[in-house]
Amino acid sequence: MYNLCAGLLRAIGNSVMPLVFLLISSVLNVGLDLWFIAGVGMGVRGAAVATVIAQGISVVLCVLYVLARVCILIPEKKHFAVGSHLYWELFSQSISMGLMSSIVSAGSVVLQYGINGLGTLTIAGHTAARKLFAFTEMPLISMANAGSTFVSQNRGANQPDRVRRGMRQMYLYSVVVMVAAVVLMNFGAQWMVQLISGSSEPIVLENGARYLLWNAPFYAVLGVLLCTRYALQSLGQKVLPLFSSVIELVGKVIFVLVFIPKFQYNAVILCEPIIWFFMTAYLVAVYLHEPFVFPKK
């Protein structure tokens, strides 16, 4: 429900209030975690209860805000008489996005299978590096999400020139994030791995730092990939973006079966960046042939 309300607010250009509600929920979640786990002694059950309460409050705040301030989002009976075409459009788009997420998750499971045979120290270093990677890729994911809203709004406003200009700016932003990531990893990769893993084992630190250092130069490729995929979905593309996740799954299967047994952890590190290149090339080619953005003269 929170994601629905937040998405609706962002769709009309209000990205501040969803962030405010999310911050309130996050702070409340941390406070309730400390109280239920350390204070009351509820353990894992306390963490679960804290999460449910915090998320529930964020939903209530979001709904109350919509009811009080954004009446345009409150549906009436007439709004449901839109015809079967719109319902099918929403249903097919959601199925496409759901399948994409499922295929990406399946690829992650396949890659983890290949990593599990490399030993506990390698797994420890990789796990710490992945946590740091998930944190440092957030600027790219956030920009892709914002770009998705921007593209869909301008699709509705019939402004393809703004879509083209916005995509160029997002691609440039990806390069900026890449430069920042390279600098950060070169100066602090090993220290951050040690901080997250809590280990001083040389293999753990070396593997984790190597993962971050080798991945950082490819952040620009990942940024272009995410922005383009989200933009294509916002333009109504369903099947073609979905095929990019199939490329990812097939690539990871090939790496697990062929390259990881031979090149060990180096193949694990390079698996995703190489796949990103193929996915990005495919998605950019699809984007350049998108009839709304690049109409034939």
Secondary structure, DSSP 4 states (H G I P E B T S, - for coil): -HHHHHHHHHHTT--HHHHHHHHHHHHHHHHHHIIIIIIS--THHHHHHHHHHHHHHHHHHHHHHHHHH-GGGS--GGGG-S-HHHHHHHHHHHHHHHHHHHHHHHHHHHHHHHHHTT-HHHHHHHHHHHHHHHHHTHHHHHHHHHHHHHHHHHHHTT-HHHHHHHHHHHHHHHHHHHHHHHHHHHHHHHHHHHHHH----HHHHHHHHHHHHHHGGGHHHHHHHHHHHHHHHHTT--HHHHHHHHHHHHHHHHIIIIIHHHHTHHHHHHHHHHHHHHHHHHHHHHHHT-TTTS---
